[in-house]
Amino acid sequence: MAFCLVIGAFLFQIIEAWRARKPPPIIALWWLIAVLMVGAWLPFARPRYALPVIAPSVILVCSACGQLAGLLRRRKQRDAAHADLQRADL
C-alpha cells in the first residue's frame, strides 16, 4: 500500500512538471535512480536493502502533498474570483 502511495506521488510530480513544461524534480529523479539501483543490486529481497529508497520516498510524498495543497488552494481562489465576477455581472 505504501509503495502505491509513493508511485502516485512520483507520477504526480512527473505529470505536474510535464504540464508546466519544466524538467522533472530532482527528488523524483533521485527516487527513480534509487529504486532502479536497489532493484538491480538485489540478489534476493531483504528489508535492509530498501533503506536507500526510504529517504527519497518520504521526501517525494511530502513534496507531492505540498504541491497538491497549493494546487487545491489556487483552484479554490480561482473559483471564488470567478463567482465574484458572476455576481458582479448580475
C-alpha positions as a Python dict, from the first residue, in 0.01 Angstrom:
ca = {
    (1, 'M'): (0, 0, 0),
    (2, 'A'): (278, 244, 87),
    (3, 'F'): (456, 167, -239),
    (4, 'C'): (138, 262, -429),
    (5, 'L'): (134, 596, -246),
    (6, 'V'): (496, 660, -343),
    (7, 'I'): (427, 562, -706),
    (8, 'G'): (130, 800, -708),
    (9, 'A'): (344, 1082, -568),
    (10, 'F'): (613, 1010, -827),
    (11, 'L'): (363, 1017, -1114),
    (12, 'F'): (201, 1334, -978),
    (13, 'Q'): (539, 1510, -964),
    (14, 'I'): (630, 1400, -1317),
    (15, 'I'): (292, 1494, -1466),
    (16, 'E'): (289, 1836, -1299),
    (17, 'A'): (641, 1907, -1424),
    (18, 'W'): (541, 1798, -1773),
    (19, 'R'): (230, 2024, -1767),
    (20, 'A'): (441, 2320, -1656),
    (21, 'R'): (700, 2235, -1923),
    (22, 'K'): (970, 2209, -1656),
    (23, 'P'): (1229, 1936, -1602),
    (24, 'P'): (1132, 1664, -1355),
    (25, 'P'): (1207, 1743, -990),
    (26, 'I'): (1542, 1624, -853),
    (27, 'I'): (1360, 1431, -579),
    (28, 'A'): (1166, 1230, -839),
    (29, 'L'): (1486, 1150, -1027),
    (30, 'W'): (1664, 1058, -702),
    (31, 'W'): (1380, 820, -614),
    (32, 'L'): (1379, 661, -959),
    (33, 'I'): (1755, 605, -956),
    (34, 'A'): (1740, 461, -602),
    (35, 'V'): (1464, 217, -695),
    (36, 'L'): (1640, 107, -1013),
    (37, 'M'): (1977, 63, -844),
    (38, 'V'): (1837, -125, -545),
    (39, 'G'): (1633, -342, -780),
    (40, 'A'): (1937, -419, -994),
    (41, 'W'): (2155, -489, -691),
    (42, 'L'): (1920, -721, -507),
    (43, 'P'): (2018, -1084, -544),
    (44, 'F'): (1732, -1161, -305),
    (45, 'A'): (1491, -950, -105),
    (46, 'R'): (1598, -825, 236),
    (47, 'P'): (1431, -540, 420),
    (48, 'R'): (1757, -359, 491),
    (49, 'Y'): (1825, -322, 118),
    (50, 'A'): (1527, -87, 97),
    (51, 'L'): (1695, 173, 321),
    (52, 'P'): (1838, 382, 32),
    (53, 'V'): (1486, 417, -107),
    (54, 'I'): (1320, 532, 215),
    (55, 'A'): (1461, 888, 231),
    (56, 'P'): (1370, 990, -125),
    (57, 'S'): (1030, 819, -86),
    (58, 'V'): (939, 1023, 222),
    (59, 'I'): (1061, 1348, 65),
    (60, 'L'): (877, 1268, -259),
    (61, 'V'): (545, 1206, -82),
    (62, 'C'): (581, 1521, 131),
    (63, 'S'): (668, 1730, -172),
    (64, 'A'): (372, 1594, -367),
    (65, 'C'): (139, 1667, -74),
    (66, 'G'): (264, 2026, -57),
    (67, 'Q'): (225, 2068, -431),
    (68, 'L'): (-125, 1921, -422),
    (69, 'A'): (-226, 2154, -136),
    (70, 'G'): (-101, 2454, -336),
    (71, 'L'): (-288, 2335, -643),
    (72, 'L'): (-612, 2299, -446),
    (73, 'R'): (-565, 2641, -284),
    (74, 'R'): (-512, 2809, -623),
    (75, 'R'): (-818, 2631, -764),
    (76, 'K'): (-1030, 2745, -469),
    (77, 'Q'): (-911, 3106, -509),
    (78, 'R'): (-981, 3094, -884),
    (79, 'D'): (-1332, 2958, -825),
    (80, 'A'): (-1401, 3229, -565),
    (81, 'A'): (-1283, 3500, -806),
    (82, 'H'): (-1499, 3352, -1082),
    (83, 'A'): (-1802, 3351, -850),
    (84, 'D'): (-1737, 3717, -763),
    (85, 'L'): (-1729, 3807, -1131),
    (86, 'Q'): (-2057, 3628, -1192),
    (87, 'R'): (-2222, 3812, -904),
    (88, 'A'): (-2092, 4141, -1039),
    (89, 'D'): (-2247, 4070, -1379),
    (90, 'L'): (-2592, 4027, -1225),
}
